[in-house]
């Protein structure tokens, strides 16, 4: 039997057994929302009977349906880059001088048949693999606007006006390269704050691939939903009569379509058909719409904030908007 004097009263108490701390994440929130939607589906169905709510729902679903396949494609390609492509590949594939790597990365966007939703996680993965941020950002901006699918869709949307596709490709590439060089000049590394990634090196290639996919889907996908909701809200609020009154002013029409491209958040594979339908506006203003949209819109700003951090998005998006507006207007005045 242990006596009181035999007990070491100075010893530290045994540490409590660690229990896995449970945190409420986006997956749990999504599951809860789905449960609420099922429980209150009858009440919600009555609310959606209104014309405005029906329009909001249609736009919201359309943005998600357009963007989701390319988001999945981008996330998968991002995971492949993160897991299977060695860092040494990028040192050989791109010029060593950062100023030359920027236009090379911008031209590489021709090979990616995707939209802006896929380019965001890919650019984040490129930075993680050692690519200079300026080159990755040039790729981010160029890929959604100059790839063959987007340019072909532009030719089809503007029959008899192939110069519109040429002007779109030229202006978009100029903006992407300019923003990459601008980042080299003024950008700061601390502005980019990539979210914490799971440690992939200790996993097998297959498990690391799926871990990277799940991580990017949770980050980029959540912000895509937020951006789609914001775009749908703007579609309901902005009256169509405002657009008609703005089309009569040459300067205001360009600015109006640039802002409209940000608000509507249309996928770059479909925005050419929307621009073609805005026949009351000049060709130059519609070109600006096509240049600004794939580079700066509500869902893209939200996704950039989720992948690169808010400090980056709130600096990069306004600068890109100004560059796209100015270069789009200049190229339109020359080629259209």
Buried (B, 14 or more C-beta within 10 A) or exposed (E): EEEEEEEEEEEEEEEEEEEEEEEEEBEEEBEEEEEEEEEEEEEEEEEEEEEEBEEBBEBBEBBBEBBBBBBBBBBBBBBBBBBEBEEEEBEEEBEEEBBEBBBBBBBBBBEBBBBBBBBBBBBBBBBBBEBBBBBBBBBBBBBBBBBEBBBBBBBEBBEEBEBBBBBBBBBBBBBBBBBBBBBBEEBEEEBBEBEEBEEBEEBEEEEBBEBBBBBBBBBBBBBBBBBBBBBBBBBBEBEEEEBEEBBEEEEEBBBBBBBBBBBBBBBBBBBBBBBBEBEEBBBBBBBBBBBBBBBBBBBBBBBBBBBBBEBBBEBBBEBBBEBBBBBBBEBBEEBB
